[in-house]
């Protein structure tokens, strides 16, 4: 037991301490992985066990005003970060490579920009956890799906690791894609929080399709350097990005098929019933 503990401590010191990028260690919440793991575990405990039990015999909390403000903040924060990253990728960088972009570990403007982009994106993933908390407080536990919880939990852990070890470089496109999608998504959420019915927002289906396109492209983006080789970007993280894109793509595709096929069947059934009533009358 002591030997296993010593080995774990040595591995933690060798990998998590010595190999991490020290340019972000001074930033709040970016120092210790134990803190982030604790936040994710607390989140899982609340949304899966404590929260549902707490709300079992209570009325839903009225958090609509809080949700409106939250959606506006997320829409603005994701939009601003997306535009700022676009400026760096398409204007500031002279030779950004979509085939293989290495990480700039220097303290140059470009290198530090990528650190702060990674940090801002990591903070946004922490804020995303509030989505599930709102579901629980409103007694909408059916919304707390495996896809939802898995995606939010792993995004927090992944973005922390990206900040600590691979800030920027080839992984920058993940943040670029995700902030664009989340800007549109939280605009949709804001409309529904104002009272718009989801069925009346005609472009909701296309938002889900955009998410599918995102994961297809990210799988290609991380998989391409693996096939071509000779990319100065850690191979472990290329594999991680590729496999995560495939897994989440599969989950979102399953959600899309179940959601929109079911709606199509319901609409068809409703039309048949109306036609039958007309014939009877």
N, C-alpha and C positions, 0 to 999 in steps of 0.2 A: 504494500500500500504506500509506504514511504517512498519507495523507488518510483512508483507511478506518479506520485505527487511531485517529486523532484524532476522527473522527465517532462511533466506538463509545465512546470514552472520554467524550466530551461527553454522549452519550445516557445512559450509565451514571450520570454525575454529575447530570444534570438529572432523570432519572426515579427511579433507585434510591436516590439519596442525598437530594436535595432534597425529593422528594415523599413519602418514607416517613414513617410515624408514629414520632416520636422517643421515644415513651413506652416502647418495648420495646427500644431499642438497647442498654441496659445488661444485658439478660438473657443468660445463657450460651447460646451457639449462635444467638442471634437477631440478631447484628450484621451479619455479612457473608453475602450470597447465595453467594459463591464457595465458602465452607466447606460449605454445604448441597449445592450442586451436586457438590462433591468427594465428599461422603458417599454421595450417590445413585450416582455413577459407580463408586465403589469397591464398593458393594453389587451393582450390575449385573455388574461384572467378576467378583466372587467367585462369585455364584450361577449365572452363565451360563458362565463359562470356568474360572477357577482352581479353584473348589471341586470341580466334577465331575472335573477332571483329577487333583486331589489325592486324591480318594476312589476313583479307578478301580481301583486294586489294593490297597485297604485295606478292612478290615471296618468296618461302621458303628460310629460312636462311641456309647458308652452315655451318653446325656445325659437319661435319663428323669427323674431327680431335678430337674435343672435346668428341664426342661419343665414339671413339676408346679408348681414355685415360680413360674415365669414366668406360667403360666396363672392361678394364684391372684392374682398381682400385677395382671395385666391386668384380671381380673374385678373386683377391688376398686377399682382406680384408675378404670376406666371407669364403674363404678357410682356412686362418690362424685362424680365430675365431672358425671354425668347428674343426680343429685339436686340438686347445688348450682346447676346451670344452671336446673333446673326451678323452684327456689326464686326465682331472680331473675326468670325470665320470667313465672311465674304468680302470684307473691306480691309481690315487691319492686317490679316495674315497675307503674306505675299504668295505663299506656296502651300496652303492647307491641302492635304492629300486625303481624298475620300477612299483611296485604296489602302493606305497605311500611314497613319499620322502618329509619330512618336510623341512621347510626353516631354515637355520642357520642364526639367527639374531645377532650372536656374531661378534667380530672383529678379529676372528681367520683367518688363511690363507684361509681356505675353505670358510668361510662366506664372506670375502672381495673379494675373487676370483669371487664368484657368483654376487656380486654387480657390479664389473667391467665388467663381461660378459654381464650382463643385460644392462649396460650403453653402451657398444660397440654395442650391438645388436640394442638398441634404436637409436643410431647415424646412423647405417646402414639403418634403416627404414626411417630416415629423408632424407638420400641421395637417397633412392628409389624414392622419389617424383620427382626427376629430370627426370625420365623416361617419365612421362607425359608432362613435360615442353618441352622436346625434340620433342615429337610428335606434339605439338602445333606449335613450331617454324619451323618444317618441313612441316607444313600444312597436317598432317596426322590425322585429327580430327576423322576420322572413327575408329582409334585405341583407342580413349579415350572412352572406353566402361564403362557401369555401373560396371561390374566386376572389371575392372582395377582401377577406381577411388575409389570405395567402399573399395577394398582390401587395397590399399595404405593409404587411410585416416584412416581407423580403425586400421591398424597396427601401425601407429605412436601413436595414442591415447592409444592403448592397451599396447604397450611397455613402454610408459611413466608411465602408472599406475603400470605395473609390476615392473619397477625400483623403484617406490616410495613406493609400499606396499608389493609386493611378489617377491623380487629379488631371482631367483634361485628356489631350491626345486623341486617340481613336475613339475613346468613350464619350467624347464631347457631343457626338451626334445623338446619343441617347437622351441627354438633357435637352438638346435642341428640339427633337421630335416630341418629347414628353411635355415640355412647357407649352408648345403649340396646341397639342391635344387638350391639355388641362385648361388652357385659356378658353377654348370653345366649350369644353365640358362644364366649367363653372358658370359660364354665361347661360347655358341651358338650365343649370340648377337654379340660377338666380331668377330666370323667367318662371320656373315652376314654383319657386318660393313666393313670387308675387301673385300667384293664383292661376297661372296658365296651366291648362291640363296637358299632360305629356302627349296625349293623342293629337292635340292641336298644334304641337311643335313639329311641323312636317319634316324637318331635317334631322330629327333624332336618329333615325335609321342610318343616315349618312355619317353621323358622328361615330357610331359603332363601326361602320365600314372604315372610317379614317383610322380608328384604333387598330383594326385588322391590318390595314396597309402599313401602319407604323411597325408592327411586330414582324411582318413579312420583310420589310426593308432592313430592320435591325438584324434579323437573322442572316440576311445576305451581307450586311455591313460587317458583322463580326465573323461570319463564316468565310468570306472571301480571302482575308489574309491567311487563314488556316490552310486553305487550298493552295494558294500561291506561294506561301512560305516567305522567308527572308523579310519578315516584318519586325521592326524594332519596337515591339509592344509585347508585354508579358503574355505568353501563350495561354497560361492558365486563365487569365481574364478574358481572352478572346473566346475560349471554350465556354466559360461561364456566361458571357453575354449571348453567345449563340444558343446555348441550351435553354437559358431563361427565356429568350425570345420565342423559341419553339414551344416551350411549355405553356407560356402565357397566351401565345397565339392559339393553341389548342383549346384552352379554357375559354377564351373570348369567342372562338368560333362555335363552341358548344352552346354558349350563352346566346349568341346571335341566332343560331338555328332554332333553338327552343323558343326564344322570345318571338321572333318574327314569323316563323312557321305556324306557331300557335295562334298568333293574331290573324294570320291569313285564313286559317281554318275557321276561327270564330266569325270573321266577316262573311265567309262563304256560307256558313251555317245560318247566320242571320238573314242573308239574302234569300236562301231557300225557304226559310220560315215565312218571310214576307210574301214570297211568291205563292206559297201554299195558302196563306190567309186570303190573298187576293182571289185565288181560284174558288175558295170556299164561299167568299162573300159574293 
